[in-house]
Amino acid sequence: MDKISLANAHLPQLIGLVLMSIGYTLGNRFYLPVVDKK
């Protein structure tokens, strides 16, 4: 139970990091080429 509670405590941080990294890579992949074309 200790490992589960520990994982639940750190889950929001992990999700936030994953979402930030995904958003960053997607932003670089799709947003920058559009800016370069203009």
N, C-alpha and C positions, 0 to 999 in steps of 0.2 A: 504493500500500500504506500510505503514511503516513496518508492520510485514513481508510482503513478501520480501522487500528489505533487512531487517535484516536477514531473513533466508537465502537469497541468499549470503549475506556477510559471513555467518558462514558455508555455505554448504561445501566449500572445506575443512575446518578444520574437519567437521564431517566425510566426506568421507575418509579423511586421517586417522583419528582415527579408523574408522571401518575397513579399509583395513589393517592397522597395527595390530589390534587385531585379525582379521581373519588370517592373515599371521602368526602371532605368535602362535596361537592355532594350525593351520595346521602344522606348522614347528615342534612344540612339539609333535604332534600326529604321524606324519609320519617320521620325520627325526631322532628323538631320538631313537625309537625302532630299526631302521636300524643300528645306531651306536652301540647300545647295543649288537646286534647280532654279529657284527664283534668283 
